[in-house]
Amino acid sequence: MKKHVFHVPDMSCGHCVKRISSALEEEGLTDFEIRLETKTVTIETDAPQKILEALEEAGYPATLQE
């Protein structure tokens, strides 16, 4: 698996972090890092598109940073 960093520009508070965390956990992910200061989510995954879709569904559109 490869480590991917997702930029989530609409993440602005602790509530956002909690919603994003819940959305990722619903996808079966447990090992991720959410950084509010940089508005990023870092995850090791082979399916980055799945993460983008989960974030979009949760109301937090993201872009993949490479």
PDB file of N, CA, C and O in Angstrom:
ATOM      1  N   MET A   1       0.838  -1.192   0.000  1.00  0.00           N
ATOM      2  CA  MET A   1       0.000   0.000   0.000  1.00  0.00           C
ATOM      3  C   MET A   1       0.875   1.244   0.000  1.00  0.00           C
ATOM      4  O   MET A   1       1.998   1.244   0.505  1.00  0.00           O
ATOM      5  N   LYS A   2       0.339   2.275  -0.567  1.00  0.00           N
ATOM      6  CA  LYS A   2       1.064   3.539  -0.691  1.00  0.00           C
ATOM      7  C   LYS A   2       0.397   4.591   0.196  1.00  0.00           C
ATOM      8  O   LYS A   2      -0.824   4.612   0.350  1.00  0.00           O
ATOM      9  N   LYS A   3       1.224   5.458   0.773  1.00  0.00           N
ATOM     10  CA  LYS A   3       0.697   6.543   1.598  1.00  0.00           C
ATOM     11  C   LYS A   3       0.235   7.679   0.695  1.00  0.00           C
ATOM     12  O   LYS A   3       0.971   8.134  -0.180  1.00  0.00           O
ATOM     13  N   HIS A   4      -0.997   8.129   0.924  1.00  0.00           N
ATOM     14  CA  HIS A   4      -1.576   9.220   0.141  1.00  0.00           C
ATOM     15  C   HIS A   4      -1.976  10.360   1.080  1.00  0.00           C
ATOM     16  O   HIS A   4      -2.405  10.134   2.211  1.00  0.00           O
ATOM     17  N   VAL A   5      -1.825  11.574   0.587  1.00  0.00           N
ATOM     18  CA  VAL A   5      -2.244  12.757   1.336  1.00  0.00           C
ATOM     19  C   VAL A   5      -3.377  13.422   0.557  1.00  0.00           C
ATOM     20  O   VAL A   5      -3.256  13.705  -0.635  1.00  0.00           O
ATOM     21  N   PHE A   6      -4.464  13.660   1.257  1.00  0.00           N
ATOM     22  CA  PHE A   6      -5.634  14.291   0.669  1.00  0.00           C
ATOM     23  C   PHE A   6      -5.809  15.675   1.273  1.00  0.00           C
ATOM     24  O   PHE A   6      -5.789  15.826   2.494  1.00  0.00           O
ATOM     25  N   HIS A   7      -5.979  16.682   0.430  1.00  0.00           N
ATOM     26  CA  HIS A   7      -6.229  18.037   0.907  1.00  0.00           C
ATOM     27  C   HIS A   7      -7.733  18.235   0.978  1.00  0.00           C
ATOM     28  O   HIS A   7      -8.448  18.019   0.000  1.00  0.00           O
ATOM     29  N   VAL A   8      -8.209  18.653   2.162  1.00  0.00           N
ATOM     30  CA  VAL A   8      -9.644  18.836   2.402  1.00  0.00           C
ATOM     31  C   VAL A   8      -9.865  20.302   2.772  1.00  0.00           C
ATOM     32  O   VAL A   8      -9.854  20.640   3.955  1.00  0.00           O
ATOM     33  N   PRO A   9     -10.067  21.182   1.781  1.00  0.00           N
ATOM     34  CA  PRO A   9     -10.115  22.625   2.048  1.00  0.00           C
ATOM     35  C   PRO A   9     -11.276  23.071   2.926  1.00  0.00           C
ATOM     36  O   PRO A   9     -11.184  24.115   3.573  1.00  0.00           O
ATOM     37  N   ASP A  10     -12.363  22.312   2.968  1.00  0.00           N
ATOM     38  CA  ASP A  10     -13.526  22.721   3.771  1.00  0.00           C
ATOM     39  C   ASP A  10     -13.448  22.276   5.226  1.00  0.00           C
ATOM     40  O   ASP A  10     -14.359  22.568   6.001  1.00  0.00           O
ATOM     41  N   MET A  11     -12.390  21.580   5.617  1.00  0.00           N
ATOM     42  CA  MET A  11     -12.223  21.140   7.004  1.00  0.00           C
ATOM     43  C   MET A  11     -11.762  22.340   7.837  1.00  0.00           C
ATOM     44  O   MET A  11     -10.682  22.885   7.610  1.00  0.00           O
ATOM     45  N   SER A  12     -12.598  22.745   8.806  1.00  0.00           N
ATOM     46  CA  SER A  12     -12.270  23.968   9.534  1.00  0.00           C
ATOM     47  C   SER A  12     -12.380  23.878  11.053  1.00  0.00           C
ATOM     48  O   SER A  12     -12.035  24.831  11.751  1.00  0.00           O
ATOM     49  N   CYS A  13     -12.860  22.740  11.578  1.00  0.00           N
ATOM     50  CA  CYS A  13     -13.041  22.672  13.031  1.00  0.00           C
ATOM     51  C   CYS A  13     -13.034  21.217  13.498  1.00  0.00           C
ATOM     52  O   CYS A  13     -12.933  20.289  12.696  1.00  0.00           O
ATOM     53  N   GLY A  14     -13.142  21.047  14.797  1.00  0.00           N
ATOM     54  CA  GLY A  14     -13.162  19.715  15.379  1.00  0.00           C
ATOM     55  C   GLY A  14     -14.345  18.880  14.917  1.00  0.00           C
ATOM     56  O   GLY A  14     -14.232  17.662  14.779  1.00  0.00           O
ATOM     57  N   HIS A  15     -15.469  19.524  14.678  1.00  0.00           N
ATOM     58  CA  HIS A  15     -16.649  18.802  14.197  1.00  0.00           C
ATOM     59  C   HIS A  15     -16.359  18.211  12.812  1.00  0.00           C
ATOM     60  O   HIS A  15     -16.746  17.077  12.526  1.00  0.00           O
ATOM     61  N   CYS A  16     -15.692  18.965  11.972  1.00  0.00           N
ATOM     62  CA  CYS A  16     -15.304  18.477  10.644  1.00  0.00           C
ATOM     63  C   CYS A  16     -14.410  17.243  10.780  1.00  0.00           C
ATOM     64  O   CYS A  16     -14.607  16.246  10.085  1.00  0.00           O
ATOM     65  N   VAL A  17     -13.449  17.318  11.659  1.00  0.00           N
ATOM     66  CA  VAL A  17     -12.533  16.200  11.883  1.00  0.00           C
ATOM     67  C   VAL A  17     -13.314  14.962  12.298  1.00  0.00           C
ATOM     68  O   VAL A  17     -13.045  13.862  11.814  1.00  0.00           O
ATOM     69  N   LYS A  18     -14.274  15.137  13.185  1.00  0.00           N
ATOM     70  CA  LYS A  18     -15.069  14.003  13.658  1.00  0.00           C
ATOM     71  C   LYS A  18     -15.893  13.388  12.524  1.00  0.00           C
ATOM     72  O   LYS A  18     -15.971  12.165  12.413  1.00  0.00           O
ATOM     73  N   ARG A  19     -16.503  14.217  11.686  1.00  0.00           N
ATOM     74  CA  ARG A  19     -17.304  13.709  10.556  1.00  0.00           C
ATOM     75  C   ARG A  19     -16.428  12.983   9.554  1.00  0.00           C
ATOM     76  O   ARG A  19     -16.818  11.938   9.033  1.00  0.00           O
ATOM     77  N   ILE A  20     -15.259  13.517   9.280  1.00  0.00           N
ATOM     78  CA  ILE A  20     -14.341  12.868   8.348  1.00  0.00           C
ATOM     79  C   ILE A  20     -13.865  11.541   8.924  1.00  0.00           C
ATOM     80  O   ILE A  20     -13.818  10.532   8.219  1.00  0.00           O
ATOM     81  N   SER A  21     -13.522  11.545  10.176  1.00  0.00           N
ATOM     82  CA  SER A  21     -13.086  10.319  10.842  1.00  0.00           C
ATOM     83  C   SER A  21     -14.171   9.246  10.780  1.00  0.00           C
ATOM     84  O   SER A  21     -13.884   8.086  10.487  1.00  0.00           O
ATOM     85  N   SER A  22     -15.399   9.630  11.052  1.00  0.00           N
ATOM     86  CA  SER A  22     -16.518   8.683  11.007  1.00  0.00           C
ATOM     87  C   SER A  22     -16.711   8.135   9.595  1.00  0.00           C
ATOM     88  O   SER A  22     -16.954   6.941   9.422  1.00  0.00           O
ATOM     89  N   ALA A  23     -16.604   8.991   8.596  1.00  0.00           N
ATOM     90  CA  ALA A  23     -16.771   8.558   7.207  1.00  0.00           C
ATOM     91  C   ALA A  23     -15.698   7.540   6.821  1.00  0.00           C
ATOM     92  O   ALA A  23     -15.986   6.559   6.137  1.00  0.00           O
ATOM     93  N   LEU A  24     -14.471   7.773   7.258  1.00  0.00           N
ATOM     94  CA  LEU A  24     -13.386   6.846   6.935  1.00  0.00           C
ATOM     95  C   LEU A  24     -13.555   5.526   7.677  1.00  0.00           C
ATOM     96  O   LEU A  24     -13.301   4.456   7.123  1.00  0.00           O
ATOM     97  N   GLU A  25     -13.980   5.607   8.922  1.00  0.00           N
ATOM     98  CA  GLU A  25     -14.211   4.389   9.698  1.00  0.00           C
ATOM     99  C   GLU A  25     -15.342   3.556   9.098  1.00  0.00           C
ATOM    100  O   GLU A  25     -15.298   2.326   9.148  1.00  0.00           O
ATOM    101  N   GLU A  26     -16.349   4.213   8.533  1.00  0.00           N
ATOM    102  CA  GLU A  26     -17.439   3.491   7.867  1.00  0.00           C
ATOM    103  C   GLU A  26     -16.931   2.730   6.648  1.00  0.00           C
ATOM    104  O   GLU A  26     -17.537   1.742   6.235  1.00  0.00           O
ATOM    105  N   GLU A  27     -15.829   3.182   6.075  1.00  0.00           N
ATOM    106  CA  GLU A  27     -15.208   2.494   4.942  1.00  0.00           C
ATOM    107  C   GLU A  27     -14.267   1.385   5.409  1.00  0.00           C
ATOM    108  O   GLU A  27     -13.609   0.739   4.594  1.00  0.00           O
ATOM    109  N   GLY A  28     -14.204   1.168   6.721  1.00  0.00           N
ATOM    110  CA  GLY A  28     -13.358   0.113   7.265  1.00  0.00           C
ATOM    111  C   GLY A  28     -11.925   0.535   7.518  1.00  0.00           C
ATOM    112  O   GLY A  28     -11.062  -0.306   7.770  1.00  0.00           O
ATOM    113  N   LEU A  29     -11.664   1.831   7.454  1.00  0.00           N
ATOM    114  CA  LEU A  29     -10.304   2.337   7.677  1.00  0.00           C
ATOM    115  C   LEU A  29     -10.126   2.725   9.139  1.00  0.00           C
ATOM    116  O   LEU A  29     -11.003   3.343   9.743  1.00  0.00           O
ATOM    117  N   THR A  30      -8.998   2.361   9.687  1.00  0.00           N
ATOM    118  CA  THR A  30      -8.731   2.715  11.082  1.00  0.00           C
ATOM    119  C   THR A  30      -7.386   3.402  11.273  1.00  0.00           C
ATOM    120  O   THR A  30      -7.145   4.035  12.300  1.00  0.00           O
ATOM    121  N   ASP A  31      -6.514   3.275  10.279  1.00  0.00           N
ATOM    122  CA  ASP A  31      -5.170   3.838  10.405  1.00  0.00           C
ATOM    123  C   ASP A  31      -5.020   5.030   9.470  1.00  0.00           C
ATOM    124  O   ASP A  31      -4.601   4.890   8.321  1.00  0.00           O
ATOM    125  N   PHE A  32      -5.372   6.209   9.985  1.00  0.00           N
ATOM    126  CA  PHE A  32      -5.268   7.431   9.203  1.00  0.00           C
ATOM    127  C   PHE A  32      -4.928   8.582  10.130  1.00  0.00           C
ATOM    128  O   PHE A  32      -5.119   8.497  11.343  1.00  0.00           O
ATOM    129  N   GLU A  33      -4.424   9.657   9.548  1.00  0.00           N
ATOM    130  CA  GLU A  33      -4.070  10.847  10.322  1.00  0.00           C
ATOM    131  C   GLU A  33      -4.797  12.044   9.725  1.00  0.00           C
ATOM    132  O   GLU A  33      -4.688  12.321   8.531  1.00  0.00           O
ATOM    133  N   ILE A  34      -5.536  12.744  10.568  1.00  0.00           N
ATOM    134  CA  ILE A  34      -6.246  13.947  10.143  1.00  0.00           C
ATOM    135  C   ILE A  34      -5.571  15.134  10.816  1.00  0.00           C
ATOM    136  O   ILE A  34      -5.440  15.168  12.039  1.00  0.00           O
ATOM    137  N   ARG A  35      -5.144  16.109  10.013  1.00  0.00           N
ATOM    138  CA  ARG A  35      -4.480  17.301  10.551  1.00  0.00           C
ATOM    139  C   ARG A  35      -5.291  18.532  10.173  1.00  0.00           C
ATOM    140  O   ARG A  35      -5.304  18.955   9.017  1.00  0.00           O
ATOM    141  N   LEU A  36      -5.955  19.088  11.149  1.00  0.00           N
ATOM    142  CA  LEU A  36      -6.785  20.266  10.936  1.00  0.00           C
ATOM    143  C   LEU A  36      -5.934  21.468  10.512  1.00  0.00           C
ATOM    144  O   LEU A  36      -6.355  22.257   9.666  1.00  0.00           O
ATOM    145  N   GLU A  37      -4.743  21.608  11.096  1.00  0.00           N
ATOM    146  CA  GLU A  37      -3.891  22.774  10.809  1.00  0.00           C
ATOM    147  C   GLU A  37      -3.529  22.871   9.335  1.00  0.00           C
ATOM    148  O   GLU A  37      -3.448  23.968   8.782  1.00  0.00           O
ATOM    149  N   THR A  38      -3.312  21.730   8.701  1.00  0.00           N
ATOM    150  CA  THR A  38      -2.924  21.731   7.290  1.00  0.00           C
ATOM    151  C   THR A  38      -4.072  21.305   6.371  1.00  0.00           C
ATOM    152  O   THR A  38      -3.932  21.279   5.148  1.00  0.00           O
ATOM    153  N   LYS A  39      -5.213  20.972   6.990  1.00  0.00           N
ATOM    154  CA  LYS A  39      -6.411  20.526   6.246  1.00  0.00           C
ATOM    155  C   LYS A  39      -6.091  19.319   5.380  1.00  0.00           C
ATOM    156  O   LYS A  39      -6.456  19.256   4.206  1.00  0.00           O
ATOM    157  N   THR A  40      -5.390  18.348   5.998  1.00  0.00           N
ATOM    158  CA  THR A  40      -5.013  17.146   5.269  1.00  0.00           C
ATOM    159  C   THR A  40      -5.425  15.878   6.006  1.00  0.00           C
ATOM    160  O   THR A  40      -5.579  15.853   7.227  1.00  0.00           O
ATOM    161  N   VAL A  41      -5.596  14.829   5.210  1.00  0.00           N
ATOM    162  CA  VAL A  41      -5.842  13.487   5.721  1.00  0.00           C
ATOM    163  C   VAL A  41      -4.794  12.597   5.058  1.00  0.00           C
ATOM    164  O   VAL A  41      -4.658  12.601   3.835  1.00  0.00           O
ATOM    165  N   THR A  42      -4.057  11.838   5.861  1.00  0.00           N
ATOM    166  CA  THR A  42      -3.031  10.945   5.345  1.00  0.00           C
ATOM    167  C   THR A  42      -3.459   9.509   5.623  1.00  0.00           C
ATOM    168  O   THR A  42      -3.781   9.148   6.755  1.00  0.00           O
ATOM    169  N   ILE A  43      -3.456   8.693   4.562  1.00  0.00           N
ATOM    170  CA  ILE A  43      -3.922   7.310   4.674  1.00  0.00           C
ATOM    171  C   ILE A  43      -3.056   6.426   3.786  1.00  0.00           C
ATOM    172  O   ILE A  43      -2.680   6.820   2.682  1.00  0.00           O
ATOM    173  N   GLU A  44      -2.742   5.227   4.274  1.00  0.00           N
ATOM    174  CA  GLU A  44      -2.113   4.229   3.429  1.00  0.00           C
ATOM    175  C   GLU A  44      -3.219   3.424   2.780  1.00  0.00           C
ATOM    176  O   GLU A  44      -4.012   2.779   3.467  1.00  0.00           O
ATOM    177  N   THR A  45      -3.275   3.460   1.452  1.00  0.00           N
ATOM    178  CA  THR A  45      -4.337   2.758   0.731  1.00  0.00           C
ATOM    179  C   THR A  45      -3.912   2.463  -0.698  1.00  0.00           C
ATOM    180  O   THR A  45      -3.067   3.149  -1.272  1.00  0.00           O
ATOM    181  N   ASP A  46      -4.515   1.434  -1.249  1.00  0.00           N
ATOM    182  CA  ASP A  46      -4.326   1.130  -2.664  1.00  0.00           C
ATOM    183  C   ASP A  46      -5.494   1.654  -3.494  1.00  0.00           C
ATOM    184  O   ASP A  46      -5.512   1.512  -4.717  1.00  0.00           O
ATOM    185  N   ALA A  47      -6.471   2.261  -2.815  1.00  0.00           N
ATOM    186  CA  ALA A  47      -7.674   2.740  -3.502  1.00  0.00           C
ATOM    187  C   ALA A  47      -7.973   4.196  -3.137  1.00  0.00           C
ATOM    188  O   ALA A  47      -8.953   4.473  -2.445  1.00  0.00           O
ATOM    189  N   PRO A  48      -7.131   5.128  -3.601  1.00  0.00           N
ATOM    190  CA  PRO A  48      -7.355   6.535  -3.246  1.00  0.00           C
ATOM    191  C   PRO A  48      -8.688   7.083  -3.762  1.00  0.00           C
ATOM    192  O   PRO A  48      -9.268   7.977  -3.147  1.00  0.00           O
ATOM    193  N   GLN A  49      -9.172   6.556  -4.880  1.00  0.00           N
ATOM    194  CA  GLN A  49     -10.446   7.029  -5.415  1.00  0.00           C
ATOM    195  C   GLN A  49     -11.584   6.732  -4.439  1.00  0.00           C
ATOM    196  O   GLN A  49     -12.521   7.520  -4.310  1.00  0.00           O
ATOM    197  N   LYS A  50     -11.498   5.608  -3.763  1.00  0.00           N
ATOM    198  CA  LYS A  50     -12.506   5.235  -2.761  1.00  0.00           C
ATOM    199  C   LYS A  50     -12.521   6.253  -1.611  1.00  0.00           C
ATOM    200  O   LYS A  50     -13.584   6.598  -1.095  1.00  0.00           O
ATOM    201  N   ILE A  51     -11.357   6.719  -1.224  1.00  0.00           N
ATOM    202  CA  ILE A  51     -11.251   7.720  -0.155  1.00  0.00           C
ATOM    203  C   ILE A  51     -11.858   9.040  -0.625  1.00  0.00           C
ATOM    204  O   ILE A  51     -12.609   9.683   0.109  1.00  0.00           O
ATOM    205  N   LEU A  52     -11.530   9.434  -1.841  1.00  0.00           N
ATOM    206  CA  LEU A  52     -12.098  10.676  -2.385  1.00  0.00           C
ATOM    207  C   LEU A  52     -13.622  10.611  -2.407  1.00  0.00           C
ATOM    208  O   LEU A  52     -14.292  11.589  -2.075  1.00  0.00           O
ATOM    209  N   GLU A  53     -14.161   9.476  -2.794  1.00  0.00           N
ATOM    210  CA  GLU A  53     -15.617   9.307  -2.833  1.00  0.00           C
ATOM    211  C   GLU A  53     -16.226   9.356  -1.434  1.00  0.00           C
ATOM    212  O   GLU A  53     -17.280   9.963  -1.241  1.00  0.00           O
ATOM    213  N   ALA A  54     -15.580   8.729  -0.464  1.00  0.00           N
ATOM    214  CA  ALA A  54     -16.085   8.730   0.913  1.00  0.00           C
ATOM    215  C   ALA A  54     -16.085  10.149   1.481  1.00  0.00           C
ATOM    216  O   ALA A  54     -17.035  10.552   2.154  1.00  0.00           O
ATOM    217  N   LEU A  55     -15.033  10.896   1.213  1.00  0.00           N
ATOM    218  CA  LEU A  55     -14.952  12.275   1.702  1.00  0.00           C
ATOM    219  C   LEU A  55     -16.013  13.143   1.027  1.00  0.00           C
ATOM    220  O   LEU A  55     -16.639  13.981   1.677  1.00  0.00           O
ATOM    221  N   GLU A  56     -16.212  12.945  -0.257  1.00  0.00           N
ATOM    222  CA  GLU A  56     -17.235  13.693  -1.001  1.00  0.00           C
ATOM    223  C   GLU A  56     -18.624  13.413  -0.418  1.00  0.00           C
ATOM    224  O   GLU A  56     -19.416  14.332  -0.208  1.00  0.00           O
ATOM    225  N   GLU A  57     -18.907  12.131  -0.161  1.00  0.00           N
ATOM    226  CA  GLU A  57     -20.202  11.744   0.411  1.00  0.00           C
ATOM    227  C   GLU A  57     -20.417  12.373   1.784  1.00  0.00           C
ATOM    228  O   GLU A  57     -21.546  12.703   2.147  1.00  0.00           O
ATOM    229  N   ALA A  58     -19.351  12.536   2.537  1.00  0.00           N
ATOM    230  CA  ALA A  58     -19.444  13.110   3.875  1.00  0.00           C
ATOM    231  C   ALA A  58     -19.577  14.639   3.822  1.00  0.00           C
ATOM    232  O   ALA A  58     -19.772  15.287   4.851  1.00  0.00           O
ATOM    233  N   GLY A  59     -19.469  15.206   2.616  1.00  0.00           N
ATOM    234  CA  GLY A  59     -19.613  16.648   2.473  1.00  0.00           C
ATOM    235  C   GLY A  59     -18.293  17.395   2.490  1.00  0.00           C
ATOM    236  O   GLY A  59     -18.264  18.614   2.662  1.00  0.00           O
ATOM    237  N   TYR A  60     -17.198  16.660   2.312  1.00  0.00           N
ATOM    238  CA  TYR A  60     -15.859  17.264   2.346  1.00  0.00           C
ATOM    239  C   TYR A  60     -15.077  16.873   1.089  1.00  0.00           C
ATOM    240  O   TYR A  60     -14.224  15.987   1.140  1.00  0.00           O
ATOM    241  N   PRO A  61     -15.366  17.529  -0.031  1.00  0.00           N
ATOM    242  CA  PRO A  61     -14.620  17.210  -1.245  1.00  0.00           C
ATOM    243  C   PRO A  61     -13.120  17.434  -1.024  1.00  0.00           C
ATOM    244  O   PRO A  61     -12.704  18.386  -0.365  1.00  0.00           O
ATOM    245  N   ALA A  62     -12.335  16.536  -1.590  1.00  0.00           N
ATOM    246  CA  ALA A  62     -10.894  16.583  -1.370  1.00  0.00           C
ATOM    247  C   ALA A  62     -10.165  16.413  -2.693  1.00  0.00           C
ATOM    248  O   ALA A  62     -10.738  15.987  -3.696  1.00  0.00           O
ATOM    249  N   THR A  63      -8.888  16.757  -2.665  1.00  0.00           N
ATOM    250  CA  THR A  63      -8.009  16.498  -3.788  1.00  0.00           C
ATOM    251  C   THR A  63      -6.829  15.675  -3.308  1.00  0.00           C
ATOM    252  O   THR A  63      -6.396  15.791  -2.162  1.00  0.00           O
ATOM    253  N   LEU A  64      -6.324  14.853  -4.190  1.00  0.00           N
ATOM    254  CA  LEU A  64      -5.188  14.013  -3.865  1.00  0.00           C
ATOM    255  C   LEU A  64      -3.908  14.785  -4.127  1.00  0.00           C
ATOM    256  O   LEU A  64      -3.708  15.315  -5.220  1.00  0.00           O
ATOM    257  N   GLN A  65      -3.042  14.848  -3.125  1.00  0.00           N
ATOM    258  CA  GLN A  65      -1.752  15.518  -3.282  1.00  0.00           C
ATOM    259  C   GLN A  65      -0.690  14.445  -3.492  1.00  0.00           C
ATOM    260  O   GLN A  65      -0.614  13.485  -2.725  1.00  0.00           O
ATOM    261  N   GLU A  66       0.107  14.600  -4.499  1.00  0.00           N
ATOM    262  CA  GLU A  66       1.165  13.609  -4.768  1.00  0.00           C
ATOM    263  C   GLU A  66       2.517  14.264  -4.726  1.00  0.00           C
ATOM    264  O   GLU A  66       3.532  13.598  -4.927  1.00  0.00           O
TER     265      GLU A  66
END
